[in-house]
């Protein structure tokens, strides 16, 4: 019973931290044993469900449906991960030393690298979603893929946190969200992505999604080790955005593959 209370409290804290959903949380209470960050992929499911509302309004047309899905997801999260992508792009590309990269990432101003990164990220997501809609025989595939993307992409920051050390220049709000998860906690976090992958694409989908997340994790670990010798909050947000684009691309490839073997 205490475990379920811990998970319930962790889920509430995670929703308040990673979304703009108004919930009442007593932060003076002792933090639950089940870390709130482990609920991040489950928060992704909630974001996906809320932002899927345009699928119910056919009159909008595919382009507006896709655009409103993306806009709603950004509004629900407060552009939490997109902000990380922009800061990380400016710092990692624009800085010549670790100290300078961290300093740039703490600067609230948007640089040229941030502008380019967010433009391409949003454009890629829009056009990939558009292709997924056009290639699908029903709205069930875009809906389930949307849930795969939002739950699966949030696994990447958790895996990066497990393998790298946290680095920051001075105090940071992100430090309170950092937690190295156990294998059991990672399994709990990965359940929604794997379940939706299995329902949507079968065992092939589960293997493909797991392999993609594994490859992205390795690449992020190598890159961040070279650039920062660790990670910070901004790079975690950037990893989530990169994973969203990659999972959308993989989903499109899987749709095309399954359609090709039907003929």
C-alpha positions in Angstrom: 0.0 0.0 0.0 2.8 2.4 0.8 4.4 1.7 -2.5 1.3 2.8 -4.4 1.1 5.9 -2.3 4.7 6.7 -3.2 4.0 6.1 -6.9 0.9 8.3 -6.7 2.8 11.1 -5.0 5.7 10.7 -7.5 3.3 10.9 -10.4 1.7 14.1 -9.1 5.1 15.7 -8.6 6.2 14.6 -12.0 3.1 16.1 -13.7 3.6 19.4 -11.8 7.3 19.5 -12.7 7.1 18.5 -16.4 3.8 20.0 -17.4 1.6 23.0 -16.8 -1.3 20.8 -15.4 -2.4 22.5 -12.2 -2.2 20.0 -9.4 -1.7 20.6 -5.6 1.5 19.2 -4.3 2.8 19.5 -0.7 6.5 20.0 -1.4 7.2 20.2 2.4 6.4 16.4 2.6 9.3 14.0 2.5 10.1 13.0 -1.1 8.6 9.6 -2.0 11.0 6.6 -2.3 9.9 6.1 -5.9 11.6 9.0 -7.7 9.3 11.3 -9.6 11.5 11.4 -12.6 10.8 7.7 -13.2 7.2 8.8 -14.0 8.4 11.0 -16.9 7.4 8.6 -19.7 4.0 8.2 -18.1 3.7 12.0 -18.1 4.5 11.7 -21.8 1.4 9.4 -22.2 -0.7 12.1 -20.5 0.7 14.8 -22.8 0.0 12.6 -25.8 -3.5 11.9 -24.8 -4.4 15.6 -24.1 -2.7 16.8 -27.3 -4.4 14.2 -29.5 -7.8 16.0 -29.4 -7.5 17.4 -33.0 -7.8 13.8 -34.2 -11.5 13.9 -33.3 -12.2 16.9 -35.6 -12.0 15.8 -39.2 -13.1 19.1 -40.6 -9.8 20.7 -39.6 -7.9 18.7 -42.3 -4.7 16.8 -41.8 -2.3 19.9 -41.8 -4.3 21.7 -39.0 -4.7 18.5 -37.0 -0.9 18.0 -37.0 -0.2 21.6 -36.2 -2.7 21.8 -33.3 -1.4 18.5 -31.9 2.1 19.9 -31.8 0.9 23.2 -30.4 -1.1 21.6 -27.6 1.8 19.4 -26.6 4.0 22.5 -26.3 1.4 24.4 -24.3 0.8 21.4 -21.9 4.6 21.1 -21.2 5.3 24.8 -21.3 7.9 24.1 -24.0 10.0 22.5 -21.3 12.0 20.2 -23.6 12.1 22.6 -26.5 13.7 25.2 -24.3 16.4 22.6 -23.4 17.0 21.9 -27.0 17.6 25.6 -27.8 19.9 26.2 -24.9 21.9 23.1 -25.5 22.3 23.9 -29.2 23.7 27.4 -28.4 26.0 26.0 -25.7 27.3 22.8 -27.2 27.9 24.2 -30.6 28.8 27.8 -29.7 31.1 27.1 -26.7 34.8 26.2 -27.0 35.3 24.9 -23.5 33.1 23.1 -21.0 32.9 26.2 -18.8 31.9 28.4 -21.7 29.3 25.8 -22.9 27.7 25.7 -19.5 27.8 29.5 -19.2 26.1 29.9 -22.6 23.4 27.4 -21.7 22.4 29.5 -18.6 22.0 32.6 -20.8 18.3 33.1 -21.5 18.9 34.8 -24.8 18.3 32.8 -28.0 21.3 32.5 -30.4 21.5 31.5 -34.0 22.2 27.8 -33.2 19.1 27.7 -31.0 17.0 29.2 -33.7 18.2 26.8 -36.4 17.8 23.8 -34.0 14.2 24.5 -33.0 13.1 25.4 -36.5 14.4 22.1 -37.9 13.1 20.1 -34.9 9.5 21.5 -35.3 9.6 21.3 -39.1 10.8 17.7 -39.1 8.1 16.7 -36.6 5.4 18.5 -38.6 6.3 16.9 -41.9 7.0 13.4 -40.4 3.6 13.5 -38.7 2.0 14.6 -42.0 3.5 11.7 -43.8 2.4 9.3 -41.1 -1.2 10.6 -41.4 -1.1 10.3 -45.2 0.4 6.7 -45.1 -2.1 5.5 -42.4 -5.3 3.7 -43.2 -7.0 5.0 -40.1 -6.5 7.5 -37.3 -5.5 4.7 -34.9 -1.9 4.6 -36.2 -1.2 8.3 -35.8 -2.8 8.2 -32.3 -0.9 5.3 -31.0 2.4 6.5 -32.7 1.8 9.9 -30.9 1.7 8.0 -27.6 4.8 6.0 -28.5 6.7 9.1 -29.4 5.8 11.0 -26.2 6.5 8.1 -23.8 9.5 6.7 -25.7 11.3 10.0 -26.2 11.3 10.6 -22.4 13.2 7.4 -21.8 16.3 8.8 -23.4 16.9 11.4 -20.6 16.5 8.7 -18.0 19.1 6.5 -19.6 21.5 9.4 -20.1 21.2 10.2 -16.4 22.0 6.6 -15.5 25.3 6.6 -17.4 26.7 10.1 -17.0 27.4 12.6 -14.2 25.5 15.8 -13.6 27.5 19.0 -14.4 26.5 22.6 -13.8 27.9 26.0 -13.3 26.6 27.2 -10.0 23.1 26.4 -8.7 20.5 24.9 -11.0 16.8 24.1 -10.7 17.4 21.0 -12.7 19.6 19.5 -9.9 16.5 18.6 -7.8 15.1 16.5 -10.7 18.3 14.4 -11.2 18.1 10.9 -10.1 19.9 7.7 -11.1 17.2 5.1 -11.6 17.6 1.4 -10.8 16.9 -1.2 -13.5 13.5 -2.0 -11.9 12.6 1.7 -12.0 13.7 2.0 -15.6 11.5 -1.0 -16.5 8.5 0.7 -14.9 9.3 3.8 -16.8 9.6 1.9 -20.1 6.3 0.0 -19.8 4.0 2.5 -21.7 6.4 2.9 -24.7 6.8 -0.9 -25.1 3.1 -1.6 -24.7 2.1 0.9 -27.3 4.8 -0.3 -29.6 3.6 -3.9 -29.2 -0.1 -2.9 -29.9 0.8 -0.8 -32.9 3.6 -2.7 -34.6 3.8 -6.0 -32.8 7.1 -7.6 -31.7 9.0 -6.0 -34.6 8.0 -2.6 -33.3 9.1 -3.3 -29.8 12.5 -4.5 -31.0 12.9 -1.6 -33.4 11.9 1.1 -30.8 14.1 -0.5 -28.1 17.1 -0.7 -30.5 16.6 2.9 -31.6 16.5 4.2 -28.0 19.6 2.1 -27.2 21.5 3.6 -30.2 20.4 7.2 -29.4 21.5 6.7 -25.8 25.0 5.5 -26.9 25.3 8.4 -29.3 24.2 11.0 -26.6 26.6 9.5 -24.1 29.6 9.7 -26.4 28.7 13.2 -27.6 28.0 14.6 -24.1 31.1 13.0 -22.7 33.1 14.8 -25.3 31.4 18.1 -24.9 30.6 18.4 -21.2 32.0 15.2 -19.5 28.5 14.8 -18.3 25.0 16.2 -18.8 22.8 19.0 -17.5 19.1 19.8 -17.6 19.3 21.4 -21.0 21.0 18.5 -22.7 18.3 16.2 -21.2 15.6 18.3 -22.9 17.6 18.2 -26.1 17.9 14.4 -26.0 14.1 14.2 -25.6 13.5 16.3 -28.6 16.0 14.4 -30.7 14.3 11.2 -29.7 10.9 12.5 -30.7 12.1 13.2 -34.2 13.9 9.8 -34.4 10.8 7.9 -33.2 8.6 9.6 -35.7 11.0 8.7 -38.5 11.1 5.1 -37.3 7.3 4.9 -37.1 7.0 6.2 -40.7 9.5 3.5 -41.8 7.6 0.8 -40.0 4.3 1.9 -41.5 5.8 1.8 -45.0 7.4 -1.6 -44.3 4.2 -3.2 -43.1 2.2 -1.8 -46.0 4.8 -3.1 -48.5 4.6 -6.7 -47.2 0.8 -6.7 -47.4 1.0 -6.6 -51.2 
